[in-house]
Structures are given as structure tokens and as C-alpha cells.
Amino acid sequence: MKTWEGQAKVKISGENLKLGVIVSRFNHFVTDSLLSGALDTLKRHGVLEEHIEVVKIPGCFEMPVTAKKMIRRGCFDALVCLGAIIRGETSHYDLVSKACARGLGCLSQEFEIPIGFGVVTAENMEQALNRAGGKSGNKGSEAALAALEMASLFQEFKKVQ
């Protein structure tokens, strides 16, 4: 019996991987920190700087269509999507967060490409900042690590086909 257990069995390495990073400019005081965390994690795991392409977009609603365009280029092993959606006084938060998550999830499945989901959804600015390098860690770093782990796992799958 063969068991796949992610980090336990697959060496996470960014060597020879090409990653696209999509980052929302909206709430940039949060997303700048998410981006720093993601880039640091990618580089620490061996992804060469010239193999990372960062695309900045207006907001999280635009993220799925941007991801689709990047995937169709066929040059990325994984994507990392970073944004911050902070609840306000209207239902806009719910609409944007659901559209973003659903769109990226569908793309990942349709095109069979790992997408690290580093979109912070928070009730207020304090929560968002805590998830962008504060006491709750850095969700950008975590999303980058998830994308690397899945890309490494997918490479292992190719070896045994």
C-alpha cells in the first residue's frame, strides 16, 4: 500500500518551480505584509527570484479571472493568491469573499494546479493585521508553503505514473 502524506513523505522544494503570485492592492497595508511573507517563504524553500512573477490587481474580486489568465499561459507550477477582505457595514464583504474563494477553488480543480489561498477574511483591521504577520502568523507565508507542498506532491505523482 502506498500512502501520500504531504510534508511527512514529500520533500517540499521550490527548486525548478515557477510560481505566480497574485496580490490585491486593496487594503495594501495588510497585503504588503502578506506578500513579504509569501516571497520570503518561497525564497527560503529554493524558488529562484527569477521564477517568481508577482501581479498586483485592484482587489480580490478580480483574482479568479487573473488567475485563469495566468494559468492559461502554462508557465506556472502553482499560484499564490493574496488579499484582505475586511467586513464593513454592507453585504459587499460576503459577495467578494465568496466569489473569490469559489472562483479560485474551481480554477484549481479545473486546471489541476495548486493555488495557495492567502486571502484573509476578517471582521476588522486588527484581525487582518494579526493574520498578516501579527500574533496569528502570516497567512501569505502559509499560502506559499501550501502551494509549494502541493506542487511538490504533484511532481511526485508524475514520477509514478
C-alpha positions in Angstrom: 0.0 0.0 0.0 1.3 3.5 -0.9 0.3 6.4 1.4 0.8 10.0 0.4 1.1 12.3 3.4 2.3 15.7 2.1 5.1 17.1 4.3 5.7 13.7 6.0 6.7 12.0 2.8 7.2 14.7 0.1 10.3 16.9 0.2 9.0 20.5 -0.1 11.3 22.2 -2.5 10.9 25.2 -4.8 13.9 24.1 -6.9 12.9 24.3 -10.6 9.4 25.5 -9.7 7.8 28.6 -11.2 5.2 30.4 -9.2 2.8 33.2 -9.9 1.8 35.4 -7.0 -1.4 37.5 -7.4 -1.8 40.2 -4.8 -4.6 42.6 -4.2 -3.7 46.3 -3.8 -6.9 47.0 -1.8 -6.1 47.0 1.9 -2.4 47.2 0.8 -1.3 47.8 4.4 -2.3 44.2 5.0 -1.5 42.7 1.6 2.0 44.2 1.5 2.8 42.1 4.6 1.2 39.0 3.1 3.3 39.4 0.0 6.5 39.9 2.1 5.7 36.7 4.0 4.9 34.7 0.8 8.1 35.9 -1.0 10.3 35.1 2.0 8.8 31.6 2.2 9.2 30.9 -1.5 12.9 32.0 -1.5 13.7 30.1 1.7 12.4 26.9 0.0 14.6 27.4 -3.0 12.4 29.2 -5.5 14.7 31.4 -7.6 13.7 35.1 -7.7 13.5 35.0 -11.5 11.0 32.1 -11.2 8.5 34.2 -9.3 6.1 36.5 -11.1 4.1 39.0 -9.0 1.0 40.5 -10.4 -0.8 43.3 -8.5 -4.5 43.7 -9.1 -7.1 46.1 -7.8 -9.0 43.8 -5.4 -10.0 40.2 -4.6 -13.0 40.2 -6.9 -10.6 40.4 -9.9 -8.4 37.5 -8.5 -10.1 34.5 -10.2 -10.1 35.9 -13.7 -6.4 37.0 -13.3 -5.6 33.5 -12.0 -7.3 32.0 -15.1 -5.3 34.1 -17.4 -2.0 33.2 -15.7 -2.9 29.5 -15.6 -3.6 29.6 -19.4 -0.1 30.9 -20.0 1.0 27.4 -19.0 4.2 28.5 -17.3 3.5 28.2 -13.6 3.7 25.1 -11.3 1.5 26.8 -8.7 -0.1 30.2 -7.9 -0.3 32.0 -4.6 -3.3 34.4 -4.2 -3.1 37.1 -1.5 -5.7 39.6 -0.4 -7.5 41.1 2.5 -11.3 41.4 2.7 -12.5 43.2 5.8 -16.1 43.3 6.8 -17.8 46.6 6.5 -21.4 47.8 7.0 -22.9 46.2 3.9 -23.0 42.7 2.4 -20.1 43.5 0.0 -17.8 41.5 2.2 -19.8 38.3 1.7 -20.2 38.8 -2.0 -16.5 39.4 -2.6 -15.2 36.7 -0.3 -17.5 34.0 -1.7 -16.8 34.9 -5.3 -13.0 34.9 -4.8 -12.9 31.6 -2.9 -15.3 29.8 -5.2 -13.6 31.1 -8.3 -10.1 30.1 -7.2 -11.3 26.7 -6.0 -13.0 26.0 -9.3 -9.9 27.0 -11.2 -7.6 24.8 -9.1 -9.8 21.8 -9.8 -10.5 22.5 -13.5 -6.8 23.1 -14.4 -5.3 20.8 -11.7 -2.9 23.5 -10.5 -2.2 24.2 -6.8 -3.4 27.6 -5.7 -2.3 28.8 -2.3 -5.2 30.7 -0.8 -3.8 33.6 1.2 -6.9 35.8 1.2 -7.5 37.0 4.7 -11.2 37.5 5.6 -11.5 39.5 8.8 -14.1 41.2 10.9 -11.9 44.2 11.5 -8.5 45.7 10.7 -6.9 44.3 13.9 -7.8 40.7 12.9 -6.5 41.3 9.4 -3.2 42.7 10.7 -2.8 39.8 13.1 -3.1 37.4 10.2 -0.5 39.4 8.1 2.5 38.9 10.4 1.0 39.6 13.8 0.2 37.2 16.6 -1.8 34.9 14.3 1.2 34.4 11.9 1.4 35.3 8.3 -1.2 33.8 6.0 0.8 34.8 3.0 3.6 32.6 4.2 1.2 29.8 4.9 -0.4 30.1 1.4 3.0 30.0 -0.2 4.1 26.9 1.8 0.8 25.1 0.9 1.3 25.9 -2.8 4.9 24.6 -2.7 3.8 21.4 -0.8 1.1 20.7 -3.4 3.4 21.5 -6.4 6.0 19.1 -4.9 3.3 16.4 -4.3 2.1 16.8 -7.9 5.7 16.4 -9.1 5.9 13.1 -7.2 2.6 12.0 -8.7 4.2 12.5 -12.2 7.1 10.3 -11.3 4.9 7.2 -10.5 2.5 7.5 -13.5 
